[in-house]
Amino acid sequence: MNASSDEFSKHHTLQAFDGELNQLHGQIVEMAGLVMYQLEQTMLAMDEADMELALRVVERDSRINHYEIQIDNEVIQVLARHSPVASDLRAVISMSKIAYELEKIGDEIAAFAKLVGVLFDPRTSDPNPKLLADIVKIGNLVRIMLTKLTLAFEKGESAQAYLLLHYDIECETELQEGIRHQLSFVLSDARLIGRAMDIMHIMKTLERCGEHSRNIAEYMIYMIEGIDIRHRKAGLRLI
């Protein structure tokens, strides 16, 4: 094979790899969009006490699981076909890990939706709106995180990913404050203990969504900059 043939083959291989990488990128954006939709629908189900809507969220979780399986299969094929190195390898591996974290967020949101059904069981009275306020606060934080993660991933901007590291700390703070609120409600009226436990369970579920979102931000920083900031102080920029 002459030099021109080698050059053509190399160019063709690079084009194929870029195309497959773009396809993986697009699938993760779609998966993130579905996860965001699931959260929004669950928050709406809680706001409107709509158990049927909450049930549809639970049923739709299988689509998120399918995305992860599909992305993982394509990652394996890309690795086998192209044996990428350096930044290309980082991109492929990071996308696989991001898909995994998105699937875990999907699981947590499905658990949230199931608990909405518990909160508004027709055999019991509806919860006091004051008890739900803490859920709304943490849910809105997670919504902001997912929105910013999607934008940062689409644009490939690590600066946004660094900023997102602080939101996980905010979720933890809101969780602790929410637990204190729930305990104060219980102390004032012991009949609220069952409701308070369910609501604290939901808050913890949403806080775990924040943890997974932080993990995604860390993988994005690794993918874009090649810097592994896991297990280090939140917001620490190592440049």
N, C-alpha and C positions, 0 to 999 in steps of 0.2 A: 504494500500500500504506500503510495507516494505522500509527500508532505501536504499537498492540497486536500487529499482524501482524509488524512488524519485531522486536519483543521476543520473540515466540514463535519466529520463525525463528532468532534469535540463540541462544536457549536450546536449541533443538533441535540446532543445529550444535555447541554446546559439549558437549552430552550425547553426540553422536556421536563427537566428538574424544576425550573422556574414555574412552569405551568402547574405542576403537581403541588408545589409549595403554595402557589396562589389559590389553588383549589382547597387545600387544607385551611388556609387563612380564611377563605370565604365560609367554610363549614363552621369554623369556630365562631365567627361573627353571627351566623345564623343561630347557632346553639346558644350563644349569649343572649341573643334577642328573645329566644323562646324562654329562657330562664327568667329574664326580666318580665316577660308577659305573664309567666306563672306567678311571680311575686305580686304583680299589679292585680291580677285576678283574685288572688287569695286575700289581699288587703281589701278589695272591693267586696268580696264575699263576707268578710268580717264586718265591714261597715254597714252592709245591707242585710246582714243575718241571712244570707242566701246559701243554704246548705247544698242545693243542687249545683251551684257554681263551684263551691268548694270541692264537691265530688268530681266535677269535670277536671279540676286541677289535678287531683290525685290520679285520675285515669290517664291524663296527658303526660304524666311523668315518664311513661314508657318511651315516649318520643325522644326525651332527653337521653335516656339510657341508650337508645338506638344510635343517637349521634356519637356518643362516646365510643361505642363498639365500632362504628363505621370509621371514625377518625383513627382509632388505634390500628385497625386493619390497614388503612392507607399509609399510616406511618411505617408499619412493618414493611410494606411493599416498597416505599420510597427508600428506606434504608437498604433493602436487599438489591434494588435496581441500581442505585447511584452511589452507595457507600460515601455519603457526604462527610466532609471534615470541617473543622474550625467553626466559623459562624453559621455555615449551612447546617452542620450537625446540631449546633445549639438551637437553631430555629426549629428543627424537626422535633427534637426531644422536648423542648419547651412547649410546643403546641400540644404534644401528647399529655404533658402534665397539666396544662391549662384545661384541656378537655376533661381530665379526671376531676379537677377541682370544681368545674362547672357542673358536672354530674352530681357531685356531693352537695352542692348548693341546691340543685334540683330535688334531691332526696329530702333535704331539710325543709324546703318549701312545701313538698308534699306532706311531710309530717305536720307542718303548720296548718295546712288545709284540713287534715283529719281532725286536728284539735279545734278548728273552727266549728266543725260538726258537733263536737262535744260541748262547746260553749253555748251553742244555740239549739241544743237538743229540745224538741218540742215538749218533752216531759218535765222540763225544768224552766224556771224563769230566766229571762235574758239577763246577761251580766250588766252591772252598773257601768255606764259609759266612762266613769272616772277610772274604773279598773282597767279599761282598754287603752287609756291614753298612753301608757308606757309602751305598749306594743306598737302603737302608731309611731312613736318617736324612733324606736330602733328600726322599725320597718322602713321608715323614710331614709334613715342613714344607709341602710343596705341598698335601697333603691338608688341613692346617689352614687354609692360605690360601684354598683353594676353599670350604671350609665357612664361613669367616667372611665371604668375599665374598658368598656366596649369602644369608646372614642379613642382612648390611648392605644388600644390594640390595632384599631383600624388605621391610625395615623403613624404608628410605630414611634410614639413619643415617650421616652423613659421619664421625662420630667413629671408628667402627669402621674405615672406609676409611683414615683417617690412621694408625691403629695398624698396619694391614697393610703400610704402606710399609716398616716395619722388617724384615718377614719376608724381603723380597727380598735385603736385605743379609745376613741370616742364611743364606740359600741360597747366596750367593756365598762366604761364609766356609766353609760346610760343603763346598762344591765344592773350594776350595783345600786344605782339610784332607784331603779324600778323595783328591785327586791325590797328596798327599804320602804317604798311607798306601799307595796302589797302587804308587808308585815304590819304597817300602821293601820291599814284598813281592817286587817284581821283582828288586831288588838281592840279596835273600836267596835267590831261586830264579829263575833266568833262564827257566825253562820256563813261568813264569806270565805272561810278557809279553803273549801273545795274549789271555788272559783279562783281564788288567789293562786293555788297550786297549779291549776291549769294554765293560768296566765303567765306565771313564772316559767313554766315549761316552754311556752311559746316564745317568751323573751330569750331563753337560753338557746332555743332553736335558731332564732334570728341572729343571735350573737355568734353562733357557729358559722352562719352564712358570712358574717363579717370576717371571721378567721380565714375561711376559704378564699374570700376576695383578697385578703392581704397576701395569701400564698400566690394567687394569680399575679398580683402586682410584682412580687419578688421574682417570679418566673419571667415576667415581661422584662424586668431590668436585666436579668441574666441573658435573655435572648437578644436584647438590643445592645447591651454594653459588655456582656461577658463577665459581669461582676456578680458573685454569689453573696447576697446579703442575708441569707437565711440565718436564723438564730442570733442575729445581731440586733442592736438597739434600733427601735422603730425610727425611721426618718433619717438614719445615719447615711450620709452620702459619701461613698468611698471613691473619690476621683483624684 
